[in-house]
Amino acid sequence: MLKKILKSVVVTSAVLGAVSFAQDPNLHIYLAYGQSNMSGQATVTDKDRVQDPRFLVLRAANHSNQKVGEFYPAAPPMGHSQSKVGIVDIFGRKMVKELPDSIKIAVANVAIGGQSIDLFDKDRNKSYVQSAKNKGDTWWIQYLDEYGGDLYKRIVEMGKIAKQKGVIKGFLFHQGEADYQMNDWPKRVKKVYDDLIKELELDPEKTPILIGELAPTGDLGWRNDAVKQAADLIPNGHLISAQGCPALKEASYTLHFTREGYEKFGERYAEKMLEILKSQEPPPDTSKKDTVVTDSSKTDTTAQDSTNAIRNLPSVRAVESQSPRLFYDVYEQSLFVRFKKDGVEHRYRLTGRKK
């Protein structure tokens, strides 16, 4: 029986080993998209340039002599070449501050100021771009080109890389000012999210989208009812309040947040995400015990050698196989092999230490 167990574990290790080496479960990646407030409008300061080895940018745009699709220490500009400091900058720094040192945070930011949700819609973006060009509204096309000419495709590209290298933990979204007259905006927001979930083959129950309010004291604060509708339409949508986040009075409008506003707002995105991560943790299971039943009347050196071989195997990322079965005990953070013989369940620890 132990020889069969050993063979099963070795095969599982060989199959799953490549996945564990290629993907870091402690690299949490967030896909951010939207318009100017997501791009970031606050002036860059020296402290914004200080890099934290645990906070990374998954580069989504061509600039700064960095390659699209590669990870770099996070520093502004986080989105396109003219991005400043905004939600994602503050969000990432807050996350690494609060999470264990073993966790790294990365953000891919795909945002362009002044643009409709239709620019992110795979079925509407081409006609949207063509219509803008026909009207001579082309100041932002240079940033679109930095993102490869298609924002939806670029988010998907970043998502696929994120899945290979780490774990997508959620979406960060802030947009709506450009669509203040669009009655079905909440439904269009949901469509883009649903399309991304489907194309990236993500579990919507495990992949939240955080949707931030527009500046309450700005010109379009009255549109926050629509923002709430968008969050409510998505089962795993979460509204991020912008109450108390100051808006910047500019020559022609008041739409962007002040530096103080971005800091409060970005931290609220992080606080909500930390709350979600906490809720996703499985409750401790104290009912399981590390018990091995042996026959003390016999000494089987072959069985002992096999047991030691099993215990010394490298860590594998698996949850279950056929009988005998592999399973991962979340509470003990250990991998076991389990089987029944003569009605008695046997468990052998493969990784971790007994608590």
Buried (B, 14 or more C-beta within 10 A) or exposed (E): EBEEBBEBBBEBBEEBBEEBEEBBEEBBBBBBBBBBBBBBBBEBEEEBEEEBEBBBBBBBBBBEEEEBBEBBEBBBBBBBEBBBBBBBBBBBBBBBEBBEEEBBBBBBBBBBBBBBBBBBBBEBBEEBBEEBEEEEEEEBBEBBEBBBEBBBBBBBBBBBBBBEBBBBBBBBBBBBBBBEEBEEBBEBBBBBBEBBBEBBEBEBEEBBBBBBBBBBBBBBBEBBEBBBBBBEBBEBBBBBBBEEBBBBEEEEEBBBBBBEBBBBBBBBBBBBBBEBBEEEEEEEEEEEEBEEEEEEEEEEEEBEEBBEBBEEBEBBBBEEBEEBBBBBBBEBEBBBBBBEEEEEEBBBBBBBEEE
